[in-house]
């Protein structure tokens, strides 16, 4: 049995190819300033929660997405919030 021939692709438009590679490396993260980052009071006894579920979910998503440890994730989210001009405390 003969070995199947592999397909070869020839790039003819290098400008579009280069632009596509640049777009592939682009990252956009958007924080809604109207989001409730701090937790609402529960009205129950005991210590109240500090952060909302959305804030915790955001940080854990970043952790899993980029494969970071928790302390690295905290620093990463702090820097993102600083870049966006939001003065929120990070969980």
C-alpha positions in Angstrom: 0.0 0.0 0.0 1.4 3.4 -0.9 1.6 6.3 1.4 -1.1 9.0 0.8 0.3 12.2 -0.6 0.0 15.2 1.8 -1.8 18.3 0.6 0.4 21.4 0.2 -1.0 24.8 0.4 0.6 27.8 -1.3 0.0 31.2 0.2 -0.5 33.7 -2.6 -1.7 36.8 -0.6 0.9 37.4 2.1 -0.7 40.6 3.3 -4.0 38.9 4.2 -2.2 36.0 5.7 -0.1 38.2 7.9 -3.2 40.2 9.0 -5.0 37.0 9.9 -2.1 35.9 12.1 -2.1 39.2 13.9 -5.9 39.0 14.5 -5.5 35.5 15.9 -3.2 36.9 18.6 -5.6 39.7 19.6 -7.3 39.5 23.0 -10.2 41.6 24.2 -11.5 41.5 27.7 -14.4 43.7 28.6 -15.5 44.6 32.1 -19.0 46.2 32.5 -18.7 49.2 34.9 -22.3 48.6 35.9 -21.6 45.1 37.1 -22.2 44.4 40.8 -18.6 43.4 41.9 -19.4 43.7 45.6 -21.8 41.2 47.2 -25.3 42.3 48.3 -26.0 42.0 52.0 -27.7 38.6 52.7 -29.5 39.7 55.9 -28.5 36.5 57.6 -26.3 36.0 60.7 -22.6 35.6 60.3 -20.0 37.3 58.2 -21.4 38.8 55.0 -19.9 38.0 51.6 -17.4 40.4 50.2 -17.6 39.6 46.5 -20.5 38.8 44.1 -20.8 35.5 42.3 -20.0 37.4 39.1 -16.7 38.6 40.4 -15.6 35.2 41.6 -16.8 33.6 38.4 -14.8 36.1 36.4 -11.6 35.4 38.2 -12.0 31.6 38.1 -12.7 31.8 34.4 -9.5 33.7 33.8 -7.7 31.2 36.0 -8.9 28.2 33.9 -8.6 30.0 30.6 -5.0 30.9 31.0 -3.9 28.0 33.3 -2.7 30.2 36.1 -2.4 29.7 39.9 -4.7 31.6 42.1 -2.1 34.3 43.1 -1.2 34.8 39.5 -4.8 35.2 38.6 -5.3 37.8 41.3 -2.4 39.8 39.9 -3.6 39.4 36.3 -7.2 40.6 37.1 -5.8 43.4 39.2 -3.7 44.6 36.3 -6.7 44.3 33.9 -8.9 46.4 36.2 -6.1 49.0 36.6 -5.9 49.2 32.8 -9.6 49.8 32.5 -9.6 52.4 35.2 -11.8 50.5 37.6 -10.9 50.6 41.3 -12.4 47.3 42.4 -10.8 45.0 44.9 -10.0 41.6 43.5 -11.1 38.4 45.2 
